[in-house]
């Protein structure tokens, strides 16, 4: 506890140093730069602007409120990263969810690591750090990789080293950008998964892609079923959804009871040999904890 208090006191001291115009730090060679760079500094939230290079564009409001509640209780555990623009003005490099959640509960300051970088370095830092640390959707990740190629001139091999991903993984993400924009939006909104997208991308014609996408949504096809649909298209040149196996009566009755008990629509899959699986969805940490209590109380 004493160590944490000492670190916070250090942050407040450095914050005061940065507000002194006679000690304005703009490069690593400036006086007191070594005291600031690499240390945690308490910065005024109003002195920080959103990074236009931020790859994440969708922020789940419910998840932000949950994070804000956690920050209100425990504080900002992991500092954000910013770069210095000018005197007492900074730009986010990473940590936008923490930044937004902190603003949501009215915090005036936030702990931050300060970096000194130009626009190109900032772009690379923002893209690489967010790919590594944030739960981006597949299209956001693909767009981030594409920007590293277009604007930083990184090869797939160089990106592999920077983000710690296999080149084949990077290539799979980039291929998603060949999907019709409607399908990309569906993936970003969670209607289909990256697995569905990887199956659809094997179809070059975008009109056929859209036909398959509609079949996935309408018939709630799994990734494996989508792969079969694409395979059948290549062999017959038609998009035909195979008939689904009818669920036994005892399962249909059980699904209704399960759904009423857990407060969600329960998914059940059964194979031809009678074996199957039950999936219970949840929408947040609070919802998960609620379901966990129901399971425990049923013992």
N, C-alpha and C positions, 0 to 999 in steps of 0.2 A: 504493500500500500504506500509506503514511504517513497519507493522508487517511482510510482505512478504520479504522486504528488509533486515530486522533484521535476519530472518530465513536463508536467503541466505548467509549473512555475517557469521553467525554461522557455516554454512556448510563449507564455505571456510576456516574458522579457524580450524575446526576439521580435514579438509583434510590435512592441513599443519602439524597438530599434528601427524597424521597417517604416514606421510612421514619421521618422525624423528626416526631413528633406536633405539635411547635410550628410546623411549616410545612405543616400539612394544607391541601390545596388543594381547594376545593369549587366555586369559580366562577372565571370569567375575571378577576374583579376582585381575587382574593386575591393576597397577596404570593408572588412567584416563579412565578405561573401562566404568565407569558410565557416562562419558561425551560423549562417542561415541555410546554405545548401546542404541537404542530407539530414537536417534536423526537423523535428516536428514543430510547426509554428501555428499559433492561434491567429487565424485571419478573420477579418470582418466579412461576413457573408455578402454584404452589399458591395464589397470591393472585388467580387469574383463574378466573371461572366461565363455563360455557357460556351462550350467549344463548338464552333461550326463544323469541325472535322469529326465530331462524335458519330460513330457508326450506328449506335442504337437510336432509333427514332420512335419506338413504341414503348411506353411505360405503363404498366398495369397499375391502375389507380388503387385497387384493393391491396396489392402487394406493397405499394408505396406507403399506404396508411399503416400496414403491419410493421414495416421497417421503421416508420416514424414513431410508432408506439414503443418499439424496442429501443430506439435511440433516446426517447424520453426517459425510459427506465434505466438504461445502462450507459448512455452517452455514445459518441461516435468511436467505436472500438478501433476501426481501421481508418487511418487518415486518408483524405483525398490527395490527389496530386495536381498541382497547378504549375503554370509557367508565368513568369513575371512579364507584364506588358510595358508598364511604365510606373511612375511613382504611385504606390498604393493601389495598383490595378493589376488584376491577375485573370488568367483564363484557365478553365478546367482542362486537364489532360485525361484524367480518369477519376471515377467515383461520382458520376452524375446522379445515380440513385440515392446515394448517401447525402449529396448536396440538396437534391430536391426534397427528400424526406426531412432534412434538418430545417429547411425553409418552411416546410409544412407546419412544424410545431413552433415556429417562431424563434429559433436559435439565432443569436446575433453573431456568434463566432463559430468557426469550425476548424479542427486540427488539420493541417495540410503539410505536405512535402512540397518545397518550392524548387522548380527546375528553371534553368535559363536556356532557352532554345529559340531558334528561328522558326518560321512558319513550316518549312519542310520537315524539320526535326520534330516539331510539335505534331504534325500530321502523322508521321511514322509512329511516334510514341503513343498517340491516342489510339490509332488503329491496332497496333501490336498489343498494347496493354489491355485494351478492351476485349480483343479476341481471346486473350489468355485468362482474363479474370471475370468477365461478365457472361451471363447466361443469355447470349444473343440468339435470335432465331436463325435458322439456316440461311435465309436470304440475306440477313444483315451481315452474317459472317462472309458469305460469298461476295457481297458488295465491298466489304472491307478488303478482302484479298485482291479484288479487281482494282481497287484504288491504289493498293500498294504496287501493283503492276504498272498502272497507268501513270501515277503521279510521283512515285518514288523510284520507278524503273527497277523494281526487284524481280528477279526470276523466281520460279517456283522453288528451285533449290535454295535460294537465299531466304525465301519466306519460311521454308521448312526449318532452317536454322534459327530464325528469329522467333517464331511462335512455337517451336517444339512439336510440330506436327509432321507426319509423313507426307512426302510429295503426293502420293496417291490420294491421301485424304483431302489435301488442298485442291487437287484436280477434280475430285468428286463434288466439292462445294461449288467450284467455278462452273461446272457443267449445268448446275441448277439454273444459272442465268440464261440458259437457252430455252427454258420453259416459257410458255405463254405468260404474259404479265398477270392475267387473271389467276392462273395457277400459282404463281409466285405470291400473290396477295393471299390466296387461300392457305398457303403454307405459313405465311407470317401470322395469320389470324388463328392458326391452329386447327383448321378444318382437315388438313392432311399433314402427314409427317414427312420428314426428309426421305424416309424409305419409300413412301409413295412417289415422291418427286423423282427419285433415282430410277424407279421403274418406268415412269411416264417418259422420261427423257430419252429412252430408247426408241421413241416414236419421233421422227423428224417433223412430220406434218403437224402444225400447231392446231389445226381444226380437229384432227383426230385426237390430239392431246386433250383438247377441251371436252370432246365426247367422252373420253375415258375418265376425265376428272369429274364430270357430271355423274357418271356411273358409280364412281367411288363414293360421292356424297349421297346419292339417292339410295344406294344399296348398302352403305356403310361397309365397304369392302376393306379387308385387312391388307397389309402390305403383300403378304403371300398370295392372296386372291388377285390383287392388282397385277402382280408379276405373271400369274397364269393368264390373266386377261390380255396382257401385252404379248405374251408368247403365242396365244391363240390368234391374235391379230396378225402377227408376222406369218403364221402358217395359212390362215384363211382370208386375210385382208378384211375381216369384219370384226366389229366390237360386240361380242355377245357375252353377257354375264351368265355364268353357270348357275343352275338352280341350287339354292342353299338347302342343306339338310334340315328337314322339319324337326323341331325340338320335341322330345317326348312330353306327354301331358304332365307328368310329375314335375318336370323342370319348369314348364310354363306356370304351374301353380306356385312352385317354390320361388320363382323370380318375383312374382307379385308380392309375396310375403317378405322376401329379403328387401325389396325396394321400399316397401312401407316402413320396415324396421329401421333401415339406415337413412331414409330420407333422400335417396338418390336412385336413379334407374340403374339396376345391377345388370352387368353383361355376363352372359354364360355362353361358353363354347363347348360343343360336344363332338368328339370324333366318332367314326363309325364303330369303333370297338367299345363305345360306351364311356370312355374316359373323357374328362373335360376340365375346365377351369372356370372360376368365378372371379370377376373383376369388380372391385368396389371403388368408384371414382371419388376424389375429394377436390375441393376448390381452393383451399388455403390451409395454412398451419392450424388455424383454429378449427376448421372443419375436420382435419385429420385427427386432432386431439379428441373431438367429439365422437368420431367413429371408433377411435381406440377405446374410449370409455364404454361405449355400447358393447364392444367385443368382450371387454373385461367383465362387465356386469352380467353377460350371458353365461359365464362359466359356472 
